[in-house]
Amino acid sequence: MALYRRWIGGSSDLVSQYTSSIDDDREIADEVVKVMRAHVAHLSERGLIPRDAADSILRALDELRPPDLLKPGYEDVHEALEDYLMKRVGPAGGWVGLGRSRNDHVAAAIRLRLIRHIDALTAIAERAACAIAEKALRYADCVMPSFTHFQPAQPITLGHYLLALCELLSDFTAALNAARQIADKSPLGSGPSGGTSAPVDRERLAQLAGFGRIAGNTLYASSSRFFASLAASAVASALAEISRFVDDLIAWSSPLVGYVRAPAEHVSTSSIMPHKRNPVTLEILRARISEALADALALMMVQEKIGYGYSLDLQEATRHLWRVFKTAEEGLEVLSDFISKMDFDCQRSYRDAAAFPTTSSDLAERIALAGTPFREAYFQVAQAVKEGNAQLPDPRDAVRRPVSGGPDPGEVAKSAKEILAKCGR
């Protein structure tokens, strides 16, 4: 079934199966057909191929189900598509090879598929932020200790904690938007590296394929995977930080801490200990985030050692990109659902905030604001804490610090409502 390899001689099932990307190409099959449709339409409108041949090819493309191309025996979906067209249309199907290379076409398909992933993940992140903001508003005055070094630190509120996650998601969507702009550059017309002798209009090709603009340099357009590395890095960076929130929720759901009551559908029990409520979805998410970080690194490591031009190594890089996005898309949905449905024990969290000297800094600052140099006030409070006679402020009062973005319940509620207003809630 191979279309290209047979012309240079040599055939081996072992080699063809080992080098084929047909299974991985499932992710981009729709985009490959879309790009080919734009290519043929442009060749036709420029008068570079016979109009009747173009019409026959376009009809064949309209009748095609892209998943039907994903059959064993082909090097990739591009070869399978061209072979399909030549069998369906006849020799006229061979016109599709004019003015194109698999190099610029696969780059175009990956970019278009990545844009779809970015748009989907952006929507998921925005929905998650809205759901988490609702929870933050509900728990705006739920006092709890914050933790540094996993030691009780300043008192905050759960609402304040959740707004930190909302701000991360906001920054994440901004990063995704920046990555989208770089991905939204058409490589079509760049050929294998140095363009094509066919007088194609790259701007028009970009428009027909659905791109916003072109990648200017033809070598960069066909060879670069910076757009993929950037997007994967942005997602992996966000996932690494999200994992810290996940780890907190796992710890807090243990009865040893007892702040979080995990939703029933997110827990599983032991095969021998029926009392267990294991937060299994978050544990899986924590593990898959680690895998996604490895995938982002693998994506870049495949690229970093090859010269500037297409090598088949790049074929092996792309699957890691899709894995990173799949982990993020599924993981954010799971995390958002967990947070939306979990219960939080505010009495217990307040008790811990009051049981430990979490307001020592507040007392030191109040003494300093009354006229004592801060370091002297600090040592006074430290000595009183050590001796067990410090008169510390109540955590419920201490959280009302007059600072923008702080844990004051009124400030938290205001910020949560601002987010929800943008959500249309």
N, C-alpha and C positions, 0 to 999 in steps of 0.2 A: 504493500500500500504506500510505501514511501515515495514521495514525489521528487525530492531533490537528490537524496543520497544515491539513488540508482544511476544517476548520470556520471558519477565519478567512480563507479564500480565498488564492489565489496558490500557484503551484507551479512549481518549477524544478529540473531534475535537477542543475544546477550547484550551486545553493544547498543542496539536500537532501544531496548527497554531501559538500559542504564542511563542513556542520555536523553530520553524523551521527557518532556514536561507536560504531556497531555493531561495527566491527572491534576497537576497544579493549575493548568490553564482553565479549569472549570470556573475559577474566580473571575476571569476576564473574557469569557466566551462572548457574552453579550456585547462588550465593548469592542472586541475584535471585529465582529460583524458590523457594528455601527461605524467604525473607522473605515472599513472596506466600502461600505455604502457611500460614505462621504468622498472617498478616493475616486470611485467609479463615476459618481455624479460629476465631480470636478473634471475628470478627464473628458467626459462627454461634453460638458458646457464649454470647455476650451477647444473642442474639436480635435482632440489628440487621439481619440479612438472612434471607430464607426458608431454612429448613433444607435443603429439597430442592435449592435453587440452590447452596447451599454444598457439599452432597455432590457435585453434578455438577461443580462447579469443582475440588474437591479430587481427584476421580477423573481429571479432565483433566490436572491438574498431575502426578499420579502416572504418567500415561502419557507424559508429555512428556520428550524428551531435550533438555536445555537447549541444547546446541550447535545444535539445529535452529532455534532462534530467530534465529541470527546470519545473517540474510539481508539483502541490499541492499534499500534502499527505505524502511527505518525510521529514525526519528531516533535510536533507541537500543533496547536490549534490553527496557526497560520497556514501550515502546510495542508492540514486537513481541509481548511476552507477553500484554498485554491484548487485542491484536487476535486472537491465537491463541485465547484463551479465549472471545471473543465469537463467533468462527467455529466453535469446537468445541462450545460449550455453547448458543449462541444468545444472545438478548437478556439472559438471566440472567447471562451472563458479565460484563455491565456493572456488576454489584454490587461488583466488586473496586475500583472507584474510590471507594467510600465510605470516609471516614475515613483517607485516605492522600494523599500527593503523591509525585511522582517524587523530590522533594527529600529527604524523610525516608527513602524506600526506597533510593535510591542511596547515601545516607550509611550506611545499615545494611548494605547489601551490601558496600561498600568496607571497612567496619570488620570484618565477618566474614571477608572474604578476607584482610585484613591479619593478622588473628589466626592464620589458617592459615599464612601466610608466616612470621610470627614464630615459631610453634611449629616449623615445618620448619627455619628457620635456627638456632634454638636447639639443636635436635637435631644439626645438622651441626657447629655450633661445639663442642658437647660431645664429639662423636666425634673431631673434629680435635684437641682438647686431649688426649684420651686417647692418640691415636696419637703425638702430639708428645712427650708425657710418656714414652712407651716409648723413644723415641729419646733423650730427655734422660738417662734412666737408663743406657742403653747407653753414652753418651758423657759420663758424669758426670766422669770424670777426664781428658778429652781437652783438654789445655791449648792455648790459642790467645790471640792478642792481641785485646782489645777495640779499638774504634776511636772516637775523637772527632776531628771535623774530617777524617775518613778518614786520620788519622795513627795509628800504633800507640800505644795507650794502656795501661791496666793489663792484665795477663794475667787471663783468666777461663778457663772451660771451655766447650766447645760445649754441654754439658748445661745450664750456667747461662744461656747465651744462649737456648736453646730454652725454658727455664722462663719467661723474660720474655714470650715469645709465649703460653705457656699462661696466664700471669696476665692478659694483655690479653684473651684469649678468655673468661676467667672474668668480668672486668669487663664485657665485651661482653654476655654472657648476662644479667648483672644489669641492664644498661641495657635490653635487649630485654624483660625481664620487667616493668620499670617502664613501658615503652611499651605493653606488652600490657594492663596494667591500665587505662590511659587509653583504649585502643581498645575495650575490652570494656564499652562503655556504649551502650545502645540509644537511637537517635533515633526509633524508631517511635512514631507517634501525635503527632509534632510538626508534621505537615503541611508546608506550604511555609515557614512561619516562626512562626506564632502558634497552632499546634495545630489541632484539628478540633472541629466542633460535635457530631460523633458521640461518645457517651459511652464511649470505649474506656478500658480499664485499661492504662496504659503499663507497669506492672510485669509484668502478665500477658503482654502482648505481648513484652516482653523475654525472659521465660522461654520462651515458645513458640519464639522465634527462636534461642534458644541464647545469649543475653547474660547476663552476671552481674549487671548493674544498668542503670539508665537514666541518660542525660544529662539533667540536671534542667531546664534552661532550653530552651524549645522553639526559640527563635531560634538559640541556640548549637548545639543538637542537629542542626538541619537545615543550618546554614550553615558550621559550623566544619570546618576541615581541619587543625586543630592536631595531632590524633592522627596524621595522616599525615606532617606535617612533622617531628614529634618522632621518629617511627620512622625516617624516612628520614635524619634528622640523626644519629641514633645509629648507623645502619649506615654512613653515609658517614664518620663520625668514626673508626669502627673500621677501615674500609677504608683510610683515609688512613694510619693507623699500620701496618696490615698491609703496605701498599705499601713501607714502609721495610725490612721483613724481606725482601720479595720482591727489592728492589733489592740487598740484601746477597748473597742467594743467586745472583743473576745475576752480580754482580761476582766472587764467590768461585768460580764455575764456570769462569771464564776461566783458561786455563793460565798467564796472567801472575800469578795469585794461586794457583790450583791447590788450594784446600782442598776444593771440592765436585766430586764426580763425579756429574753429573746422570744420572738414570735414562734408559735408552735410549728408552723410550716418550715421554719429555718433550723430546727433542731432535730437531732436523732439521739437515740439512746444506745446503751451498750448491749452487747449480746449476752452479757452475764450480770451486769449491774443495772437493774431497772430504774434506779433513781437518777441516772445520768441524763442531763439535758445538754448535749454537746452542740455548740453553734457551728454545725457542719458547713453551711453555705459560706460563712465567713472564712472558715479554715481552708476550704477549696479556693476561694478567691485569693487568700493570702499566698497560697502555693502557686496559683496561676499567674499572679503578678510577678513572682520570681521568674517564672518561665518566660513571661513577656519581656522582662529586662534582658534575659539571655537571648531572646529572639532579636531584640533591637541591636544588641551587640553583634550577633551573628550576621545580621544584615550589613552592618558596616565592615565587619572583618572580611566578608567575602569580597567586598569591593576594594579594600585598601591595598591589596597586593597586586592588582592587575593594571597594566598600562592603559593609557587613555584612548579608548576605542572599545568597541563591543567585544566581549569574550563570553563564552557560554557560562562562565562562572556566574554572571549576572542573573542567569535563569534560576540559579540555585538560591539567590538572595531573596527573590520576591515573596516566596512562601512565608518568610519570617515577618514581612510587612503585614500580611493579612492576619497572621496569628496575633500580632500585637493589637491590631484593631478589634479582632474578635474578642480577645480577653477584656479589653476596655468596654466594649459595647455590652457584653453580657454582664460583666462585673459591676458596672455602674447601675444597671437595672436591679441587680441583686442587692447591692448596698442600699440603694434608695428604698427598695421595698422593705428591707430589714429595719431601717431607721424609722420609716413611716409607721410601722406596725409595732415596734418595740415599746415596752413600758419602762419608765425610769423611776426609781425610788428616791424621791427628793428628800424625804425625811432621813433616810440613811446617809445620803450624800452630805446633807447639812450637818448631821451628827459628826461625821468624820471631819468636815471643815472646822467644826467647833472644838473637836477633841484634840486636834493638833494645833500648834501655834502658827496657823496659816496667816494670821493678820499681824505678825511681828513687824513686817516692813511698814504696814499702815501706822502702827503705833510709833515706830521710829520716825517716820515722816511727819506725823502730827507733832511730836516733840520738837523736831527740827523747825517746822513752820512756826512754832511758838517762840523761837529764838535761840535754840541750842544747835551748834554745828552738827551736821548730820552724823558724822562718824562718831562723835561723842554720844549722841542719842542712840546710835546703833549699838554701841558697847553697853549702854545702860540697859537696853532691852535684852540684849544677849545674856547679860548677867541675871536679869530678872527671870528670863525663861529657864536658864540653867538652875536657878534656885527654886523655881516652881511658884513664884509669886507675881508673875507678870499680869498686869490688868489689861488684857488684850481686847480690842474692839470685837463686837459680835460680827461674824462673817456676813450676816444679812445687811449690816450697816456698811461694812468695809467695801462691799462690791459696788457701792454707789460712788465710785471714784469719779471726779470731774474731768474725765479725759475722753476725747473723741475715740470711738471705737472700743471703749472699755466694756466691762460686764454690767454696768448699771442697767437694771431691768428696763427702765424707760428707754435707754439708748438701744438696748437689744430689740425691744419691741418695735421701735421706730425703724431700725435698719431692716428688720424682718418684713415689716409692712411695705417698705420701699421695694424690696425684692418681689414681694407678692403682687404689688401693683404692676410691675413689669410683666408678671406672669398672667395678668388679667384676672387675678383672684382678689 
